[in-house]
Amino acid sequence: MTIQTLDLAEPFFSVRHLEHLTDYEITGRVIVLNLSTQPIRVEQQVLGHLQSVIVADTTLQSVRRAVVIERFDAHNDETALFAGVKQQWPSAYEVRQEERLLGVEHYMSPKVWVDNIGLTMYHSGSVPLNVGLHKEHPFCAEPGFKEVHTQIVGVGKMQQCRERDIATLYWEETMAPGTTHRPMYDAEGNFPWHQFETITPSIFMAVEILP
């Protein structure tokens, strides 16, 4: 039974990694993401694998593995929040050196690994973001790599396309705080052409899963 505090998003949000807990008391409002294939029970509801939701003043039951994000809605002035983030987090291009990120208002927190799970917060500062459709993830070339994203602040959308052309869009999921899009990879970890796009300036959490 472990409760581990992760420092990737301080001082803006508090992130905790939970493992093997019979129950976990929630005070106030938090986002919870289930990392286990075992459902988490929340009163009369269940939270499935790689599903997330906002819960408030309740108890999580049967937590095999999960991430909890606290203080996601504690910032009354989002403009000030985003300004603070830009001062503290480098641009994604500086860190990853991917051509599609050059000149894009996309900033990233430190990445924290807990066993096979990597967590990073990203701030997408422009509307549109224009981060670019992509299938590959050069920053993690390990075969079988998988990834989902959880919305923390603002509103965005995850888009999937048949080709590297937004005109071939066939699937779009709107993401508000507390939302994780459906996994889009196949059993071998292959991705379609996809991108995150902003509806408002946003912060989301990338969840990288190694085999």
C-alpha positions as CSV (number, residue, x, y, z in Angstrom):
1,M,0.0,0.0,0.0
2,T,1.7,3.2,-1.2
3,I,0.8,6.9,-1.6
4,Q,3.6,8.7,-3.5
5,T,3.6,12.4,-4.0
6,L,5.1,13.4,-7.4
7,D,6.7,16.8,-8.0
8,L,6.2,17.2,-11.7
9,A,3.6,19.9,-11.5
10,E,4.4,21.8,-8.3
11,P,3.7,24.6,-7.3
12,F,0.7,24.6,-9.7
13,F,-0.9,21.2,-8.9
14,S,-0.4,18.3,-6.5
15,V,-0.1,14.9,-8.1
16,R,-0.2,11.6,-6.2
17,H,0.4,8.0,-7.3
18,L,-1.7,5.4,-5.5
19,E,-1.1,1.7,-5.4
20,H,-2.8,-1.2,-3.7
21,L,-5.2,0.7,-1.5
22,T,-8.4,-0.7,-0.1
23,D,-9.8,2.8,0.1
24,Y,-8.6,6.4,-0.3
25,E,-10.4,9.4,1.1
26,I,-11.0,12.4,-1.2
27,T,-11.5,15.8,0.3
28,G,-12.6,18.6,-2.1
29,R,-12.4,18.1,-5.9
30,V,-9.7,16.1,-7.6
31,I,-9.2,14.4,-11.0
32,V,-8.6,10.6,-10.7
33,L,-7.1,8.5,-13.5
34,N,-7.3,4.7,-13.2
35,L,-4.0,3.1,-14.4
36,S,-5.1,-0.4,-13.5
37,T,-7.2,-2.9,-15.5
38,Q,-9.1,-3.4,-12.2
39,P,-12.0,-1.0,-11.8
40,I,-12.0,1.6,-9.1
41,R,-15.3,1.9,-7.2
42,V,-16.7,5.3,-6.4
43,E,-19.9,4.9,-4.4
44,Q,-22.3,3.4,-7.0
45,Q,-20.0,4.0,-10.0
46,V,-17.0,2.3,-11.4
47,L,-14.0,3.8,-13.2
48,G,-12.4,1.6,-15.8
49,H,-8.9,1.2,-17.2
50,L,-7.4,4.5,-18.4
51,Q,-10.6,6.3,-17.6
52,S,-10.6,9.5,-15.5
53,V,-13.2,11.7,-13.8
54,I,-13.6,14.5,-11.3
55,V,-14.6,13.2,-7.9
56,A,-15.5,15.3,-4.8
57,D,-15.6,14.5,-1.1
58,T,-15.9,10.7,-1.5
59,T,-13.9,7.5,-1.1
60,L,-12.1,5.6,-3.8
61,Q,-12.4,1.9,-3.3
62,S,-10.2,-1.0,-4.6
63,V,-7.4,1.1,-6.0
64,R,-4.9,-1.1,-7.7
65,R,-3.1,1.8,-9.3
66,A,-4.2,5.4,-10.0
67,V,-3.1,9.0,-10.3
68,V,-4.8,11.8,-8.4
69,I,-4.4,15.5,-9.4
70,E,-5.3,18.0,-6.7
71,R,-5.9,21.8,-7.0
72,F,-6.6,21.5,-10.7
73,D,-9.4,24.1,-10.3
74,A,-7.8,26.2,-7.6
75,H,-6.6,28.9,-9.9
76,N,-9.1,31.7,-10.3
77,D,-6.9,33.6,-12.7
78,E,-5.9,31.2,-15.5
79,T,-4.0,33.9,-17.3
80,A,-1.7,34.2,-14.2
81,L,-1.5,30.4,-14.0
82,F,-0.3,30.1,-17.6
83,A,2.2,33.0,-17.2
84,G,3.7,31.2,-14.2
85,V,3.9,27.9,-16.1
86,K,5.7,29.6,-19.0
87,Q,8.3,31.0,-16.6
88,Q,8.9,27.6,-15.0
89,W,8.5,25.0,-17.8
90,P,10.7,25.0,-21.0
91,S,9.1,24.8,-24.4
92,A,8.5,21.3,-25.7
93,Y,10.8,22.1,-28.7
94,E,13.7,23.0,-26.4
95,V,13.4,19.6,-24.7
96,R,12.4,17.3,-27.5
97,Q,13.9,19.1,-30.6
98,E,11.1,17.8,-32.9
99,E,10.7,20.0,-36.0
100,R,6.9,20.0,-35.7
101,L,7.2,21.8,-32.3
102,L,9.4,24.6,-33.5
103,G,7.7,28.0,-32.8
104,V,4.7,26.3,-31.2
105,E,3.4,27.7,-27.8
106,H,3.8,24.3,-26.1
107,Y,5.5,24.0,-22.8
108,M,6.3,20.9,-20.7
109,S,7.0,20.1,-17.0
110,P,9.7,17.7,-15.9
111,K,8.8,14.1,-16.6
112,V,8.4,11.7,-13.7
113,W,8.6,7.9,-14.0
114,V,6.9,5.5,-11.6
115,D,7.9,2.1,-12.7
116,N,6.6,1.8,-16.4
117,I,4.5,4.9,-16.3
118,G,5.8,8.3,-17.3
119,L,3.9,11.5,-16.4
120,T,4.4,15.0,-17.9
121,M,2.2,18.1,-17.8
122,Y,2.0,20.2,-21.0
123,H,0.7,23.8,-21.4
124,S,-0.7,24.6,-24.8
125,G,-0.8,28.4,-25.0
126,S,-2.2,29.3,-28.4
127,V,-5.6,28.8,-30.2
128,P,-5.1,27.0,-32.5
129,L,-2.1,25.2,-31.2
130,N,-0.9,23.7,-34.5
131,V,1.2,21.0,-32.9
132,G,1.0,18.9,-36.0
133,L,-0.4,15.5,-36.9
134,H,2.0,12.7,-36.1
135,K,2.1,8.9,-35.7
136,E,5.6,8.4,-34.3
137,H,6.9,9.4,-30.8
138,P,10.7,10.0,-31.2
139,F,11.1,10.8,-27.6
140,C,10.1,7.2,-26.7
141,A,11.2,4.7,-29.4
142,E,10.7,1.6,-27.3
143,P,8.4,-0.9,-29.2
144,G,5.0,-1.2,-27.7
145,F,5.0,2.4,-26.3
146,K,1.4,3.6,-25.5
147,E,0.1,7.0,-24.5
148,V,-3.1,8.8,-23.4
149,H,-3.7,12.4,-22.3
150,T,-5.8,13.7,-19.4
151,Q,-7.2,17.3,-19.5
152,I,-6.3,19.3,-16.4
153,V,-7.2,23.0,-17.3
154,G,-9.0,24.5,-20.2
155,V,-10.7,22.7,-23.1
156,G,-9.1,20.8,-26.0
157,K,-9.8,18.1,-28.5
158,M,-7.9,14.9,-29.6
159,Q,-8.1,14.4,-33.3
160,Q,-7.5,11.2,-35.4
161,C,-7.0,11.3,-39.2
162,R,-6.6,8.8,-42.0
163,E,-3.7,10.7,-43.4
164,R,-1.3,13.5,-42.4
165,D,-4.0,16.0,-43.4
166,I,-6.7,17.4,-41.1
167,A,-9.2,17.1,-44.0
168,T,-9.1,13.3,-43.4
169,L,-10.3,13.7,-39.8
170,Y,-12.5,10.7,-38.8
171,W,-12.6,10.9,-35.0
172,E,-12.6,13.9,-32.6
173,E,-13.0,13.8,-28.8
174,T,-13.6,17.0,-26.8
175,M,-11.6,17.1,-23.6
176,A,-12.7,19.2,-20.6
177,P,-11.0,19.0,-17.2
178,G,-11.1,15.5,-15.9
179,T,-11.4,13.9,-19.3
180,T,-9.0,11.2,-20.8
181,H,-9.5,10.4,-24.4
182,R,-10.0,6.8,-25.5
183,P,-6.8,4.9,-26.2
184,M,-6.0,5.2,-29.9
185,Y,-3.2,2.7,-30.3
186,D,-3.5,-1.0,-31.4
187,A,-2.2,-4.1,-29.7
188,E,1.3,-3.5,-31.0
189,G,1.4,0.2,-30.0
190,N,0.8,1.6,-33.5
191,F,-0.9,5.0,-33.6
192,P,-3.0,6.7,-36.3
193,W,-2.2,10.2,-37.5
194,H,-3.3,12.3,-34.5
195,Q,-2.9,15.6,-32.7
196,F,-4.1,17.5,-29.6
197,E,-5.7,20.8,-30.6
198,T,-6.8,23.6,-28.3
199,I,-10.3,25.1,-27.9
200,T,-9.0,27.3,-25.2
201,P,-5.4,27.6,-23.7
202,S,-4.9,24.4,-21.9
203,I,-2.9,22.1,-19.6
204,F,-3.1,18.4,-20.1
205,M,-1.1,15.5,-18.6
206,A,0.6,13.0,-20.9
207,V,0.6,9.4,-19.6
208,E,3.3,7.3,-21.3
209,I,3.0,3.5,-20.8
210,L,5.9,1.2,-21.4
211,P,5.4,-2.6,-21.9
